[in-house]
Amino acid sequence: MREGRASRTAQHNALFRALEQRLPQPLFHDPWARRFLRGRYRLLGLLPAAPLARAIDRRFPGPRAAVAVRTRYFDDALAAALAAGIEQVVILGAGFDSRAHRLAAMRRVPVFEVDHPATQALKRRVVGRGRSSSVRYVPLRLGAGGGSETDELSAALAAAGFAATARTVFLWEGVTNYLDEPTVDATLRFVARSAELLLFTYVDRAILEDPTGFEGAAESIAHVRRLGEPFTWGLRPAEAASYLAARGLELLEDLPLSSLARRWYGEKGPRVSTYYHVARARCRG
C-alpha cells in the first residue's frame, strides 16, 4: 500500500462485507462495514446489492464471496476459542475488522489491533472514542523491511498491555499474501512463542507462478497490482503442515474457501476463490 494512505484492498473487503449485509440470508452481521467506505467505494455501497454483487462476480470471479466465507469462518472460530477460555485476541493487519464491536464475546477480553498507521487512523475516526474499552490500537507496519520487525511487534504489544502469560489467539486474515517470506517466517515464529492458537489465511503459491490455473486468479492478481498492493507470498497446501511445524505450529485445519463455502451456500452458491485458504494452527513455541 502507498505510504500515508489507507489500504485500498481493505476498502474492497469493507465493501464486500457491506454488500453481504443487504443480500438474502447474509453469512454474518456487520453493521460497521459500510461506515468505513470512502470515495467511490461509498458510492458503490449505495447501489442495489444483488445486481452489484453479480456484476462484481462476473468481472472478478471469487473474491467477493471469498471475503464473506472467510469472515463467517473466523467469526465462528473466534467464538469457539473464546468459549474455550481464550483471554486475549491479537488481530494482525486488522484493517476494517469490526469484530471487537460486533461480537459480544470479543467485548469481554482485550483485543489488540495491529495495523498500518494510515488505515488505523481512518478506522479510529469512524469508530470514535469509547466505543469499546476492550480495543487496544497498535500502529505498526509489518512488512516494512528490516530484521527487527517482530521485536518491534513484541515491544508495541507489550506497551499496549499485552499479557505474555494470558491464553491468546492471533487472527491474521487476508494479510500474508501481501508480505514477503522473511516477514511471514518471523511473524509465525513470534506467534508460536506468544499464543495458544493462530487463525490465518494464505493463497496457494501456484497462483504466483501461473494464475491461469485458478478461475478468477489472473484478474484478481492484476487488479491488486494496479492498486499498488500486489500478491507477493503464498504457500503450497501440500507443504503447509511441514512449513508450520518448522516454525513451532501444528496445523489443525486447512480448507480452501471454495470447499468451505458449500457449508453455507450449498452447491448453487456464488463462485468462491479456489486458491484462497483458511487455516487453524496450535502454537507449540
Secondary structure, DSSP 8 states (H G I E B T S, - for coil): --TTS--HHHHHHHHHHHHHHTSSS-SS--TTGGGG--THHHHHTTS-HHHHHHHHHHHSTTHHHHHHHHHHHHHHHHHHHHHTT--EEEEET-TT--HHHH-GGGGGS-EEEEE-HHHHHHHHHHH-TTS-TTEEEEE--TTSSSTTHHHHHHHHHHHTT--TTS-EEEEE-S-GGGS-HHHHHHHHHHHHHH-SEEEEEEEBTHHHH-GGGSTTHHHHHHHHHHTT------B-GGGHHHHHHTTTEEEEEEEEHHHHHHHHH-TTS----TTEEEEEEEE--
